[in-house]
């Protein structure tokens, strides 16, 4: 009788041990997956940081400042002249407006456009 109780206790301890080991292994697998996902996210964030850093360097460069001054503020270097063309330049130059017949099929419109 004592050996039977002893065997049941050994089996129960074995099952508990297997359960604990399986549970620990499963947590280890989940943790490794989380680590892998976080490492991938770190790589993406480092790449984004590198891109933003290069943009910051460009925006602080003299070339960008000069380009913005020329394009948005209509500024020029000494000796240069700023020319601003009106939006209706085609009307002022008396260029004829090309209007295609809306009844023509598309292939014919393309043909007329190129030939």
C-alpha positions as CSV (number, residue, x, y, z in Angstrom):
1,X,0.0,0.0,0.0
2,X,2.8,2.4,0.9
3,X,4.5,1.7,-2.4
4,X,1.3,2.4,-4.3
5,X,0.9,5.8,-2.6
6,X,4.6,6.5,-3.2
7,X,4.1,5.7,-6.9
8,X,1.1,8.0,-7.2
9,X,3.0,10.8,-5.4
10,X,6.0,10.3,-7.8
11,X,3.6,10.4,-10.9
12,X,1.9,13.5,-9.6
13,X,5.3,15.2,-9.0
14,X,6.4,14.2,-12.5
15,X,3.2,15.6,-14.0
16,X,3.7,18.9,-12.0
17,X,7.3,19.0,-13.2
18,X,6.3,18.5,-16.8
19,X,3.5,21.1,-16.5
20,X,6.0,23.7,-15.0
21,X,8.6,23.0,-17.6
22,X,6.1,23.2,-20.5
23,X,4.7,26.4,-19.0
24,X,8.2,27.9,-18.7
25,X,9.1,26.9,-22.2
26,X,5.9,28.5,-23.6
27,X,6.7,31.7,-21.8
28,X,10.2,31.7,-23.2
29,X,8.9,31.2,-26.7
30,X,6.4,34.1,-26.3
31,X,9.2,36.3,-24.9
32,X,11.5,35.5,-27.8
33,X,8.7,36.5,-30.2
34,X,8.2,39.8,-28.4
35,X,11.9,40.4,-28.4
36,X,12.1,39.8,-32.2
37,X,9.1,42.1,-32.8
38,X,10.7,44.8,-30.7
39,X,14.1,44.5,-32.4
40,X,12.3,44.9,-35.8
41,X,10.6,48.0,-34.5
42,X,13.9,49.4,-33.2
43,X,15.4,48.8,-36.7
44,X,12.5,50.7,-38.3
45,X,12.7,53.5,-35.8
46,X,16.5,53.9,-36.3
47,X,15.9,54.0,-40.1
48,X,13.2,56.7,-39.6
49,X,15.6,58.6,-37.3
50,X,18.3,58.5,-39.9
51,X,16.0,59.8,-42.6
52,X,14.7,62.6,-40.3
53,X,18.3,63.5,-39.4
54,X,19.3,63.8,-43.0
55,X,16.2,66.0,-43.7
56,X,17.1,68.2,-40.7
57,X,20.6,68.6,-42.0
58,X,19.2,69.5,-45.5
59,X,16.7,72.0,-44.1
60,X,19.5,73.7,-42.1
61,X,21.8,73.9,-45.1
62,X,22.5,77.1,-46.9
63,X,21.3,75.6,-50.2
64,X,17.8,75.0,-48.8
65,X,17.7,78.5,-47.3
66,X,18.7,80.0,-50.7
67,X,16.2,77.9,-52.6
68,X,13.3,78.9,-50.2
69,X,14.3,82.6,-50.5
70,X,14.3,82.4,-54.2
71,X,11.1,80.4,-54.7
72,X,8.9,81.6,-51.9
73,X,10.1,85.0,-51.1
74,X,11.0,86.0,-54.7
75,X,14.5,87.1,-53.6
76,X,17.5,87.3,-55.8
77,X,21.3,87.6,-55.5
78,X,22.9,90.9,-56.3
79,X,22.9,91.5,-60.1
80,X,20.0,89.1,-60.8
81,X,16.5,90.1,-61.8
82,X,13.3,88.5,-60.6
83,X,10.8,87.9,-63.3
84,X,7.2,87.0,-62.3
85,X,5.0,85.9,-65.1
86,X,1.3,86.4,-65.0
87,X,-1.0,83.4,-64.8
88,X,-2.8,84.2,-68.0
89,X,0.4,84.4,-70.1
90,X,-1.2,82.4,-73.0
91,X,-4.0,84.9,-73.4
92,X,-1.6,87.9,-73.3
93,X,0.6,86.3,-76.0
94,X,-2.5,85.5,-78.1
95,X,-1.8,81.8,-78.3
96,X,-4.8,80.0,-79.7
97,X,-6.6,77.6,-77.4
98,X,-6.6,74.1,-78.7
99,X,-9.9,72.5,-78.0
100,X,-10.5,69.0,-79.1
101,X,-13.9,67.9,-80.3
102,X,-15.5,66.0,-77.4
103,X,-17.4,63.7,-79.9
104,X,-14.2,62.2,-81.2
105,X,-13.0,58.8,-79.8
106,X,-10.0,58.9,-77.6
107,X,-7.7,57.2,-80.1
108,X,-8.5,60.0,-82.6
109,X,-7.8,62.7,-80.0
110,X,-4.4,61.1,-79.3
111,X,-3.7,60.9,-83.1
112,X,-4.6,64.6,-83.5
113,X,-2.5,65.5,-80.5
114,X,0.7,63.9,-81.9
115,X,0.2,64.2,-85.7
